[in-house]
Amino acid sequence: MDNMHEASSWRSLLGQLIKNVKEREALASILGVRPVTLMRWVNGSARPRDENMSQLVKAIPPADAAIFMRLIAREFPDLGASDTLKKRTQSAIPPEFYGQILRAHALTPRPMCRQVIQDLVLRQAIEQLDPERLGMSISIVTFVHPLEGWQVRSMREIGGVGTPPWSDNLAQRTILFGAESLVGYAMTNMSCFVVPNRTETTFFPVHWAEHEQSTVAIPILQHGKVAGGLIAASAVPNYFMVGYPSVSLLEDYARLAGFLFEKEEFFEPGEIALGFMPDYELQVPYFRNFSRLVSQQFRLEQVRGGHFTLEQAQSQVWREIEEALLQVYLQTAHF
């Protein structure tokens, strides 16, 4: 519907959907209730039972279902776990996609290979995990590469995709993650960790961002070493839960993401000692001049006569920002 985005609640959206008397009567017939009951739900004088809401979700037109589910999430959080609200996806990655990744890894020139495989993995993952576009984001993070002999202290995002309410391309987000994050916890412990919803008590470190109702973090492993992590968040509560196909499917995509990284980018657990990063809002000023800082570092090393690449200049700037943010956390944290 054209004005669907204007709905501020599930009640207002339902009101728009049943404005026409015939549509109201048809929906009431499907649900086994009287048309006046629907109007009571809309004006707030009555609250549907969970079974009524489950039936209502099934009856909502597909074009409006995604927004309707997001709107009911706060009032009916437990419905996120029901079969009617979970997307129905294949339980395994299509075999032909494995062949596509192997061909890309074998035939793509090395400078382009990472980006090509990253795009393939992220696009295929979100198409398979959120075919009904209920709202999901999937991102890949990697370590900020330390100086030789130093331990890893933080991670950065290298790419991401989303379906509404997230943007399609999340690659622009610049942020460092540390021990305060769920993905940091997953990479340190080299295991998958799931937080089903925002209301559930958890001992895992998790910082909820806007729209996120359910989240999972998975390490990217190879030969017992770790190079990065896969993060996914859903706008539907309980979308990710231990034992759900959505989680095991993401674990398979995390294994495929291992093709993004070179051997030297994988670290032993003992080489990782993540620090704590401040809130995202406090990080923003440190990245405003990132490109200029990289250019300055690159020119400086050229003047010195060193064989310095642009990638090395970027790594140096990442480490400098990392050190600054570690200090910001120490200065702002309330112990």
C-alpha positions, 0 to 999 in steps of 0.5 A: 500500500502506498501510505504503508510507511506512515503507519506508526503502529500495527493498529494503525496499519491494520486500520488502513488495511480494513478501511474498506468494508468489504476488506474488513468483512473478508479479513474477519471471516478468515480470522473467525471474528466479527468485523467489529472485533477488528475495529476494537483492535484498531482503536485499542479497546481490545487486544487480540490473543496470541492465536488471533495475532498469529492468524492475522499475520498469515492473512496480512497481504505479503506486501505489508507483512514485513512492516506489520511484523516489525510493528507487532514485535514490541507488543507480541515478542514471543510471536517471533519464534512461531512458524508463521513468523519465521521465514521459510528458507532452505536449510542448506546453501545451494550446491551450485553456490559452492561451485561459484565460490570455488571458481571465483577463488581460482579465476579472480585476480588476487587484488579483486578476489576478496571483494568478489567473494565477499559480495557473493557470500553476503548477497547470497546469504541475505537472499536465502535468510531473508527472502520475504524481506522482514528486515535483516543485516549481515556484516563481516568483520576482521581484525585490525592487523597488529604490528609484528609480535603484538596481540590483536586488540580490535576488529573493524567491519569490511562489508555488509548488506541489509534489507529494510529497515537497513540500507542495502549496502552497509559498507560505509559504516566505520566502527571498531569492535572489541571485547564489549561486543558479541562478535568480539566474544564469539571470536575470542571463544571461537564459537557461535553465540546467539541472543534471541531477543532484546528482553531476554537476560544474557551474560553475553556482551551485546549492544543493541542498535536501532531495529535489532531484535535478534542477533548472532555472531559467528567466528570465521575459522580455518585450521583452529585459527580465526580471521574475522566474524560474521554478524547478523541481526533481525528486526524480528524477535527470536528470529535467531535461536540456538538450534534454528536453521537460520543459525546453522545456515549462517555458520555455513556462510561463515565457513565460506567467508574463510575464502576472503582471507589470506593465511597470515590474517588468521590468528591463534587464540593466544594472539588475541587480547581484545580491548574495550571500545567506546560507544559508536557515537564517541568513535565518529569524530576519529574517522571523519578524516580517515582518507586524509590521514591515510594519504598523509601517512602514505606520502610521509613514507614515500618521502622517507624512501620506504617501500610503503603501499596504500594498504600498509598506510591504511593499516597504520592509520587503523592502529593509530585510531585503535590506540586512541579509542582504547584510551577514550574507553578508559577515560569514559568508562564507569568502572 
